[in-house]
């Protein structure tokens, strides 16, 4: 049996567009720092195409690291985080949990680019939550809580600490509240 972080292909397609939306909001931060590198934009566009059913999962799984490697083209911390948001969005074809990674890195990028970092992060998370469709909410609610399953991005890796973990926990708490309403 696969990891519960994978989600079904149908659910991955549903959350891919939301992940792309999250990453696209901070894409200008990356493009300002690395204007000649189109890998982050391409990753976001591929996540959207996967969400629409235009690309197959197998092909996207093979290409999922390309957008994230764009982080090496940037030097500003906000630009690096924005590229990682795009990388996480492009990874949704592989594992649905990457959608939460895209949101977390987008919130981190927004925070790093603003003088009031926590306010900017909270504003970004609020936007992300407001743009969850019922289908995306349902799909994301199927994911295990951060740290409960080691077999994927919600395990003990990069997403499990600092502002990334704070953001994911906030989103998951809101999903749980909405489910219990």
N, CA, C and O of each residue as an XYZ file, in Angstrom:
724
protein
N       0.836     -1.190      0.000
C       0.000      0.000      0.000
C       0.877      1.248      0.000
O       1.900      1.285      0.683
N       0.488      2.265     -0.756
C       1.237      3.506     -0.819
C       0.990      4.379      0.388
O       0.162      4.071      1.245
N       1.714      5.456      0.435
C       1.581      6.411      1.522
C       0.240      7.127      1.442
O      -0.217      7.453      0.347
N      -0.404      7.380      2.595
C      -1.635      8.172      2.561
C      -1.368      9.615      2.111
O      -2.304     10.356      1.809
N      -0.110     10.004      2.068
C       0.228     11.343      1.591
C       0.116     11.461      0.072
O       0.078     12.567     -0.467
N       0.062     10.329     -0.610
C      -0.002     10.357     -2.065
C      -1.334     10.901     -2.557
O      -1.362     11.692     -3.499
N      -2.424     10.499     -1.946
C      -3.789     10.773     -2.403
C      -4.039     10.033     -3.717
O      -3.100      9.588     -4.376
N      -5.280      9.910     -4.079
C      -5.629      9.289     -5.363
C      -5.228     10.247     -6.487
O      -5.009     11.436     -6.252
N      -5.136      9.724     -7.693
C      -4.804     10.607     -8.810
C      -5.882     11.676     -8.991
O      -5.575     12.821     -9.322
N      -7.129     11.306     -8.776
C      -8.216     12.287     -8.883
C      -8.018     13.413     -7.878
O      -8.146     14.585     -8.232
N      -7.706     13.070     -6.623
C      -7.476     14.101     -5.611
C      -6.234     14.931     -5.931
O      -6.222     16.141     -5.706
N      -5.198     14.292     -6.450
C      -3.990     15.052     -6.812
C      -4.309     16.070     -7.904
O      -3.803     17.192     -7.876
N      -5.130     15.690     -8.845
C      -5.510     16.633     -9.904
C      -6.315     17.797     -9.322
O      -6.165     18.938     -9.758
N      -7.158     17.511     -8.350
C      -7.973     18.550     -7.713
C      -7.092     19.556     -6.971
O      -7.303     20.764     -7.083
N      -6.104     19.065     -6.212
C      -5.293     19.978     -5.400
C      -4.170     20.638     -6.195
O      -3.589     21.621     -5.736
N      -3.855     20.115     -7.379
C      -2.764     20.689     -8.176
C      -3.016     22.142     -8.546
O      -2.102     22.964     -8.491
N      -4.234     22.462     -8.917
C      -4.531     23.841     -9.316
C      -4.407     24.803     -8.142
O      -3.897     25.912     -8.302
N      -4.871     24.388     -6.959
C      -4.738     25.230     -5.771
C      -3.253     25.427     -5.430
O      -2.832     26.536     -5.102
N      -2.474     24.361     -5.508
C      -1.038     24.475     -5.236
C      -0.386     25.439     -6.227
O       0.462     26.248     -5.851
N      -0.791     25.346     -7.494
C      -0.257     26.260     -8.512
C      -0.656     27.699     -8.210
O       0.149     28.615     -8.375
N      -1.889     27.901     -7.772
C      -2.328     29.255     -7.402
C      -1.468     29.820     -6.276
O      -1.057     30.980     -6.318
N      -1.201     28.991     -5.273
C      -0.381     29.431     -4.134
C       1.017     29.828     -4.598
O       1.526     30.884     -4.224
N       1.629     28.980     -5.411
C       2.988     29.243     -5.890
C       3.041     30.446     -6.829
O       3.990     31.230     -6.798
N       2.019     30.579     -7.655
C       2.024     31.680     -8.630
C       1.953     33.050     -7.961
O       2.466     34.029     -8.503
N       1.333     33.124     -6.808
C       1.229     34.413     -6.106
C       2.604     34.981     -5.740
O       2.771     36.198     -5.665
N       3.580     34.110     -5.513
C       4.917     34.584     -5.134
C       5.931     34.436     -6.261
O       7.103     34.767     -6.081
N       5.502     33.948     -7.415
C       6.408     33.776     -8.545
C       7.149     35.058     -8.919
O       8.324     34.976     -9.276
N       6.524     36.241     -8.855
C       7.278     37.463     -9.181
C       8.517     37.659     -8.297
O       9.491     38.273     -8.732
N       8.489     37.152     -7.084
C       9.669     37.260     -6.216
C      10.832     36.470     -6.791
O      11.977     36.919     -6.750
N      10.538     35.297     -7.324
C      11.583     34.491     -7.950
C      12.037     35.143     -9.249
O      13.235     35.289     -9.492
N      11.079     35.532    -10.079
C      11.437     36.068    -11.397
C      12.214     37.374    -11.302
O      13.005     37.686    -12.193
N      12.004     38.139    -10.242
C      12.789     39.363    -10.053
C      14.252     39.025     -9.769
O      15.155     39.762    -10.166
N      14.476     37.916     -9.087
C      15.841     37.528     -8.739
C      16.527     36.656     -9.769
O      17.755     36.575     -9.798
N      15.745     36.003    -10.617
C      16.307     35.115    -11.640
C      15.472     35.240    -12.916
O      14.799     34.289    -13.315
N      15.516     36.407    -13.554
C      14.618     36.668    -14.681
C      14.823     35.752    -15.892
O      13.917     35.615    -16.714
N      15.974     35.135    -16.014
C      16.238     34.277    -17.171
C      15.940     32.806    -16.914
O      16.157     31.971    -17.792
N      15.452     32.481    -15.735
C      15.174     31.090    -15.385
C      13.666     30.866    -15.407
O      12.945     31.398    -14.562
N      13.192     30.091    -16.360
C      11.748     29.864    -16.494
C      11.282     28.553    -15.857
O      10.129     28.161    -16.037
N      12.151     27.875    -15.123
C      11.777     26.567    -14.565
C      10.654     26.669    -13.537
O       9.785     25.798    -13.502
N      10.646     27.689    -12.712
C       9.589     27.813    -11.706
C       8.244     28.075    -12.394
O       7.243     27.440    -12.061
N       8.221     28.992    -13.334
C       6.984     29.273    -14.078
C       6.511     28.021    -14.814
O       5.320     27.709    -14.810
N       7.429     27.315    -15.436
C       7.068     26.094    -16.156
C       6.493     25.044    -15.198
O       5.531     24.357    -15.541
N       7.071     24.916    -14.012
C       6.549     23.964    -13.035
C       5.124     24.288    -12.623
O       4.295     23.392    -12.465
N       4.843     25.576    -12.448
C       3.488     26.006    -12.089
C       2.529     25.723    -13.243
O       1.418     25.241    -13.026
N       2.955     26.020    -14.454
C       2.102     25.752    -15.613
C       1.848     24.255    -15.780
O       0.741     23.853    -16.137
N       2.863     23.428    -15.526
C       2.678     21.978    -15.616
C       1.745     21.473    -14.523
O       0.947     20.566    -14.762
N       1.836     22.055    -13.316
C       0.916     21.654    -12.243
C      -0.525     21.949    -12.660
O      -1.419     21.135    -12.431
N      -0.748     23.109    -13.268
C      -2.096     23.453    -13.745
C      -2.551     22.481    -14.837
O      -3.687     22.007    -14.819
N      -1.661     22.190    -15.780
C      -2.010     21.266    -16.868
C      -2.301     19.870    -16.320
O      -3.212     19.195    -16.799
N      -1.540     19.438    -15.329
C      -1.822     18.156    -14.692
C      -3.205     18.203    -14.043
O      -3.985     17.260    -14.173
N      -3.503     19.277    -13.358
C      -4.800     19.436    -12.714
C      -5.961     19.366    -13.701
O      -7.037     18.865    -13.376
N      -5.731     19.873    -14.905
C      -6.774     19.846    -15.939
C      -6.837     18.502    -16.658
O      -7.712     18.289    -17.497
N      -5.920     17.598    -16.337
C      -5.911     16.293    -16.995
C      -5.159     16.275    -18.310
O      -5.270     15.309    -19.065
N      -4.399     17.316    -18.605
C      -3.682     17.410    -19.871
C      -2.327     16.708    -19.856
O      -1.763     16.425    -20.913
N      -1.803     16.425    -18.664
C      -0.524     15.726    -18.520
C      -0.739     14.493    -17.662
O      -1.581     14.486    -16.765
N       0.025     13.460    -17.944
C      -0.130     12.240    -17.153
C       0.786     12.267    -15.928
O       1.812     12.947    -15.907
N       0.388     11.516    -14.929
C       1.123     11.491    -13.660
C       2.539     10.977    -13.856
O       3.476     11.541    -13.292
N       2.721      9.924    -14.639
C       4.050      9.326    -14.801
C       5.051     10.334    -15.363
O       6.175     10.439    -14.871
N       4.648     11.061    -16.377
C       5.548     12.059    -16.956
C       5.874     13.172    -15.984
O       7.011     13.642    -15.933
N       4.896     13.596    -15.221
C       5.127     14.671    -14.256
C       5.954     14.186    -13.076
O       6.727     14.960    -12.511
N       5.811     12.949    -12.699
C       6.633     12.404    -11.617
C       8.106     12.439    -12.030
O       8.977     12.740    -11.214
N       8.379     12.130    -13.295
C       9.777     12.170    -13.776
C      10.331     13.595    -13.793
O      11.530     13.792    -13.593
N       9.470     14.594    -14.030
C       9.919     15.986    -14.148
C       9.760     16.797    -12.870
O      10.040     17.996    -12.882
N       9.327     16.202    -11.779
C       8.915     16.969    -10.605
C      10.021     17.771     -9.930
O       9.721     18.715     -9.198
N      11.263     17.436    -10.145
C      12.344     18.149     -9.466
C      12.838     19.377    -10.234
O      13.555     20.204     -9.672
N      12.470     19.504    -11.489
C      12.999     20.576    -12.335
C      12.676     21.953    -11.762
O      13.574     22.783    -11.625
N      11.432     22.207    -11.431
C      11.050     23.535    -10.936
C      11.752     23.865     -9.626
O      12.184     25.001     -9.429
N      11.872     22.901     -8.736
C      12.532     23.135     -7.457
C      14.003     23.479     -7.603
O      14.553     24.224     -6.792
N      14.644     22.939     -8.637
C      16.068     23.243     -8.865
C      16.288     24.706     -9.226
O      17.409     25.208     -9.146
N      15.224     25.387     -9.622
C      15.348     26.808     -9.928
C      15.785     27.601     -8.700
O      16.326     28.698     -8.835
N      15.560     27.063     -7.517
C      15.981     27.749     -6.286
C      17.482     28.043     -6.297
O      17.930     28.992     -5.655
N      18.254     27.242     -7.017
C      19.703     27.459     -7.084
C      20.073     28.676     -7.925
O      21.207     29.150     -7.865
N      19.114     29.189     -8.715
C      19.354     30.371     -9.543
C      19.162     31.664     -8.767
O      19.571     32.733     -9.221
N      18.552     31.569     -7.619
C      18.218     32.767     -6.848
C      19.142     32.911     -5.647
O      19.676     31.926     -5.135
N      19.321     34.139     -5.210
C      20.125     34.380     -4.009
C      19.288     34.950     -2.868
O      19.563     34.670     -1.701
N      18.278     35.738     -3.188
C      17.426     36.321     -2.147
C      16.590     35.214     -1.508
O      16.011     34.395     -2.222
N      16.516     35.174     -0.189
C      15.745     34.125      0.478
C      14.285     34.043      0.018
O      13.744     32.943     -0.101
N      13.645     35.174     -0.239
C      12.253     35.140     -0.708
C      12.158     34.485     -2.084
O      11.216     33.741     -2.354
N      13.126     34.758     -2.949
C      13.140     34.162     -4.287
C      13.370     32.660     -4.219
O      12.755     31.899     -4.966
N      14.249     32.237     -3.332
C      14.502     30.803     -3.138
C      13.222     30.114     -2.665
O      12.854     29.060     -3.184
N      12.552     30.703     -1.689
C      11.305     30.112     -1.173
C      10.233     30.077     -2.266
O       9.469     29.115     -2.344
N      10.166     31.101     -3.103
C       9.190     31.124     -4.198
C       9.465     29.997     -5.192
O       8.534     29.349     -5.669
N      10.735     29.761     -5.503
C      11.078     28.650     -6.401
C      10.715     27.318     -5.768
O      10.259     26.404     -6.455
N      10.912     27.208     -4.477
C      10.546     25.958     -3.793
C       9.034     25.765     -3.779
O       8.555     24.632     -3.841
N       8.282     26.851     -3.698
C       6.822     26.744     -3.791
C       6.434     26.162     -5.152
O       5.567     25.292     -5.235
N       7.074     26.643     -6.206
C       6.804     26.113     -7.546
C       7.205     24.646     -7.639
O       6.502     23.843     -8.252
N       8.332     24.300     -7.033
C       8.772     22.908     -7.031
C       7.787     21.993     -6.322
O       7.505     20.888     -6.784
N       7.269     22.464     -5.198
C       6.280     21.680     -4.467
C       5.000     21.538     -5.296
O       4.410     20.459     -5.337
N       4.573     22.607     -5.949
C       3.371     22.522     -6.787
C       3.559     21.500     -7.905
O       2.650     20.727     -8.205
N       4.727     21.498     -8.513
C       4.961     20.536     -9.599
C       5.080     19.111     -9.068
O       4.925     18.157     -9.832
N       5.348     18.950     -7.789
C       5.433     17.622     -7.187
C       4.095     17.012     -6.822
O       4.044     15.850     -6.417
N       3.007     17.760     -6.952
C       1.681     17.251     -6.591
C       1.310     16.031     -7.436
O       0.602     15.149     -6.950
N       1.765     15.960     -8.670
C       1.471     14.786     -9.503
C       2.003     13.515     -8.847
O       1.449     12.433     -9.044
N       3.061     13.642     -8.079
C       3.669     12.514     -7.378
C       2.979     12.230     -6.056
O       2.613     11.089     -5.773
N       2.800     13.266     -5.246
C       2.165     13.123     -3.928
C       1.331     14.362     -3.646
O       1.821     15.488     -3.741
N       0.094     14.150     -3.306
C      -0.805     15.260     -3.028
C      -0.344     16.145     -1.895
O      -0.658     17.335     -1.868
N       0.406     15.576     -0.948
C       0.884     16.357      0.197
C       1.775     17.516     -0.220
O       1.943     18.469      0.541
N       2.345     17.451     -1.405
C       3.168     18.569     -1.882
C       2.347     19.848     -2.036
O       2.914     20.941     -2.058
N       1.034     19.731     -2.141
C       0.195     20.938     -2.220
C       0.359     21.772     -0.957
O       0.433     22.999     -1.025
N       0.415     21.109      0.195
C       0.642     21.847      1.446
C       2.052     22.430      1.481
O       2.267     23.498      2.054
N       3.004     21.742      0.876
C       4.357     22.283      0.766
C       4.389     23.536     -0.091
O       5.084     24.497      0.237
N       3.638     23.531     -1.192
C       3.566     24.721     -2.055
C       2.995     25.899     -1.279
O       3.511     27.013     -1.363
N       1.929     25.651     -0.523
C       1.322     26.719      0.268
C       2.290     27.234      1.328
O       2.414     28.443      1.528
N       2.972     26.317      2.005
C       3.893     26.715      3.072
C       5.061     27.529      2.535
O       5.425     28.550      3.119
N       5.650     27.089      1.432
C       6.760     27.847      0.853
C       6.290     29.188      0.302
O       7.023     30.174      0.374
N       5.081     29.239     -0.246
C       4.551     30.523     -0.728
C       4.386     31.495      0.431
O       4.735     32.670      0.316
N       3.853     31.006      1.550
C       3.692     31.868      2.728
C       5.050     32.326      3.251
O       5.206     33.471      3.676
N       6.025     31.430      3.216
C       7.375     31.790      3.659
C       7.973     32.854      2.734
O       8.590     33.809      3.206
N       7.793     32.691      1.429
C       8.318     33.675      0.477
C       7.679     35.040      0.710
O       8.369     36.059      0.723
N       6.366     35.057      0.892
C       5.669     36.323      1.141
C       6.200     36.975      2.411
O       6.393     38.190      2.457
N       6.432     36.174      3.430
C       6.948     36.711      4.692
C       8.353     37.277      4.529
O       8.654     38.362      5.026
N       9.203     36.542      3.836
C      10.590     36.988      3.668
C      10.704     38.265      2.843
O      11.686     38.998      2.953
N       9.696     38.523      2.019
C       9.730     39.711      1.158
C       9.117     40.939      1.816
O       9.157     42.027      1.242
N       8.555     40.788      2.999
C       7.817     41.893      3.623
C       8.482     42.360      4.903
O       9.126     41.572      5.596
N       8.329     43.649      5.225
C       8.887     44.140      6.485
C       8.184     43.530      7.706
O       8.835     43.223      8.704
N       6.888     43.358      7.631
C       6.135     42.728      8.719
C       5.952     41.262      8.386
O       4.896     40.851      7.903
N       6.986     40.472      8.646
C       7.001     39.103      8.148
C       5.831     38.251      8.630
O       5.200     37.569      7.822
N       5.530     38.274      9.906
C       4.450     37.415     10.407
C       3.107     37.871      9.867
O       2.254     37.036      9.567
N       2.899     39.160      9.738
C       1.651     39.662      9.167
C       1.516     39.217      7.717
O       0.445     38.780      7.295
N       2.587     39.326      6.963
C       2.560     38.912      5.552
C       2.300     37.414      5.430
O       1.539     36.984      4.564
N       2.923     36.629      6.284
C       2.707     35.180      6.252
C       1.252     34.863      6.585
O       0.616     34.066      5.895
N       0.730     35.478      7.629
C      -0.655     35.234      8.032
C      -1.631     35.676      6.939
O      -2.638     35.012      6.697
N      -1.333     36.786      6.289
C      -2.189     37.255      5.189
C      -2.185     36.258      4.035
O      -3.220     35.997      3.421
N      -1.021     35.710      3.751
C      -0.917     34.730      2.660
C      -1.691     33.460      3.004
O      -2.402     32.918      2.158
N      -1.559     32.991      4.227
C      -2.300     31.803      4.655
C      -3.804     32.070      4.592
O      -4.573     31.205      4.175
N      -4.210     33.240      4.998
C      -5.631     33.602      4.931
C      -6.113     33.546      3.482
O      -7.184     33.004      3.208
N      -5.338     34.096      2.559
C      -5.701     34.040      1.145
C      -5.816     32.579      0.697
O      -6.778     32.202      0.029
N      -4.833     31.770      1.069
C      -4.846     30.357      0.672
C      -6.102     29.654      1.168
O      -6.736     28.905      0.426
N      -6.453     29.895      2.409
C      -7.643     29.262      2.988
C      -8.926     29.750      2.307
O      -9.852     28.970      2.087
N      -8.973     31.026      1.980
C     -10.152     31.579      1.312
C     -10.323     31.022     -0.100
O     -11.424     31.053     -0.650
N      -9.250     30.519     -0.681
C      -9.300     30.012     -2.052
C      -9.348     28.488     -2.127
O      -9.116     27.911     -3.189
N      -9.643     27.848     -1.025
C      -9.863     26.397     -1.031
C     -11.284     26.132     -1.517
O     -12.247     26.579     -0.894
N     -11.416     25.426     -2.598
C     -12.747     25.012     -3.041
C     -13.194     23.852     -2.147
O     -12.363     23.240     -1.476
N     -14.477     23.548     -2.129
C     -14.916     22.382     -1.348
C     -14.189     21.095     -1.743
O     -13.850     20.284     -0.881
N     -13.952     20.908     -3.034
C     -13.255     19.694     -3.478
C     -11.807     19.662     -2.978
O     -11.311     18.609     -2.576
N     -11.138     20.802     -3.003
C      -9.759     20.858     -2.506
C      -9.746     20.620     -1.000
O      -8.895     19.887     -0.498
N     -10.677     21.230     -0.277
C     -10.778     21.002      1.175
C     -10.934     19.513      1.483
O     -10.253     18.974      2.355
N     -11.827     18.867      0.765
C     -12.082     17.445      0.996
C     -10.833     16.622      0.720
O     -10.486     15.739      1.505
N     -10.157     16.903     -0.387
C      -8.950     16.156     -0.737
C      -7.839     16.384      0.286
O      -7.218     15.429      0.753
N      -7.589     17.643      0.634
C      -6.518     17.930      1.602
C      -6.830     17.354      2.981
O      -5.919     16.982      3.720
N      -8.092     17.282      3.322
C      -8.479     16.726      4.624
C      -8.178     15.233      4.720
O      -8.148     14.680      5.819
N      -7.958     14.583      3.595
C      -7.610     13.153      3.589
C      -6.141     12.911      3.970
O      -5.756     11.787      4.292
N      -5.341     13.957      3.930
C      -3.917     13.822      4.245
C      -3.715     13.610      5.739
O      -4.479     14.136      6.549
N      -2.689     12.841      6.114
C      -2.375     12.726      7.542
C      -1.842     14.057      8.058
O      -1.319     14.864      7.290
N      -1.973     14.276      9.336
C      -1.425     15.487      9.935
C       0.094     15.492      9.817
O       0.726     14.437      9.765
N       0.662     16.667      9.776
C       2.105     16.830      9.702
C       2.759     16.014     10.815
O       2.418     16.163     11.989
N       3.699     15.153     10.434
C       4.449     14.352     11.398
C       3.844     13.011     11.745
O       4.481     12.221     12.442
N       2.632     12.723     11.283
C       1.985     11.447     11.615
C       2.372     10.299     10.697
O       2.196      9.138     11.067
N       2.888     10.587      9.520
C       3.258      9.555      8.549
C       4.600      9.936      7.949
O       4.729     10.990      7.326
N       5.591      9.089      8.131
C       6.948      9.415      7.694
C       7.164      9.238      6.198
O       8.174      9.708      5.673
N       6.261      8.582      5.500
C       6.473      8.221      4.102
C       6.024      9.314      3.144
O       5.121      9.098      2.336
N       6.639     10.470      3.228
C       6.300     11.549      2.306
C       6.686     12.900      2.846
O       7.321     12.999      3.895
N       6.304     13.947      2.133
C       6.719     15.301      2.506
C       6.195     15.774      3.858
O       6.757     16.701      4.440
N       5.148     15.167      4.362
C       4.626     15.569      5.675
C       5.285     14.789      6.810
O       4.827     14.839      7.952
N       6.353     14.076      6.496
C       7.109     13.337      7.504
C       8.050     14.254      8.262
O       7.677     15.370      8.624
N       9.249     13.796      8.500
C      10.193     14.542      9.336
C      11.167     15.408      8.532
O      12.185     15.844      9.069
N      10.875     15.659      7.281
C      11.779     16.418      6.423
C      11.658     17.924      6.576
O      11.309     18.428      7.643
N      11.948     18.626      5.506
C      12.007     20.092      5.504
C      10.710     20.773      5.910
O      10.735     21.852      6.502
N       9.582     20.158      5.600
C       8.305     20.802      5.898
C       7.916     20.699      7.372
O       6.951     21.330      7.804
N       8.657     19.913      8.141
C       8.258     19.608      9.518
C       8.848     20.540     10.566
O       8.761     20.253     11.760
N       9.442     21.644     10.146
C      10.008     22.556     11.144
C       9.837     24.008     10.708
O       9.573     24.304      9.542
N       9.993     24.888     11.669
C       9.973     26.315     11.414
C       8.657     26.823     10.860
O       7.587     26.284     11.141
N       8.765     27.867     10.072
C       7.591     28.540      9.535
C       6.816     27.640      8.575
O       5.603     27.794      8.431
N       7.491     26.716      7.924
C       6.796     25.791      7.029
C       5.834     24.913      7.828
O       4.677     24.734      7.446
N       6.324     24.372      8.934
C       5.476     23.536      9.790
C       4.335     24.351     10.397
O       3.200     23.881     10.470
N       4.638     25.561     10.828
C       3.601     26.432     11.396
C       2.476     26.645     10.391
O       1.299     26.558     10.740
N       2.838     26.920      9.160
C       1.846     27.170      8.112
C       1.018     25.926      7.823
O      -0.209     25.998      7.746
N       1.676     24.801      7.664
C       0.945     23.560      7.371
C       0.008     23.209      8.520
O      -1.130     22.797      8.294
N       0.476     23.369      9.731
C      -0.395     23.069     10.879
C      -1.612     23.999     10.913
O      -2.713     23.563     11.248
N      -1.423     25.259     10.572
C      -2.556     26.195     10.523
C      -3.575     25.772      9.469
O      -4.779     25.782      9.723
N      -3.093     25.404      8.298
C      -3.999     24.975      7.231
C      -4.721     23.701      7.650
O      -5.933     23.585      7.471
N      -3.985     22.750      8.203
C      -4.623     21.501      8.614
C      -5.611     21.718      9.761
O      -6.636     21.040      9.825
N      -5.322     22.638     10.652
C      -6.265     22.944     11.739
C      -7.551     23.540     11.174
O      -8.646     23.207     11.628
N      -7.420     24.411     10.197
C      -8.607     24.996      9.560
C      -9.411     23.919      8.834
O     -10.641     23.933      8.881
N      -8.742     22.999      8.171
C      -9.444     21.904      7.501
C     -10.226     21.067      8.509
O     -11.358     20.661      8.248
N      -9.612     20.813      9.659
C     -10.295     20.031     10.703
C     -11.492     20.795     11.259
O     -12.548     20.205     11.485
N     -11.342     22.095     11.481
C     -12.459     22.914     11.969
C     -13.619     22.904     10.980
O     -14.778     22.749     11.366
N     -13.292     23.070      9.701
C     -14.336     23.091      8.679
C     -15.061     21.750      8.611
O     -16.271     21.704      8.392
N     -14.331     20.677      8.797
C     -14.923     19.337      8.770
C     -15.877     19.136      9.930
O     -16.868     18.417      9.802
N     -15.588     19.770     11.074
C     -16.390     19.591     12.282
C     -17.538     20.589     12.402
O     -18.319     20.508     13.350
N     -17.657     21.519     11.473
C     -18.729     22.521     11.534
C     -20.051     21.943     11.108
O     -21.059     22.649     11.100
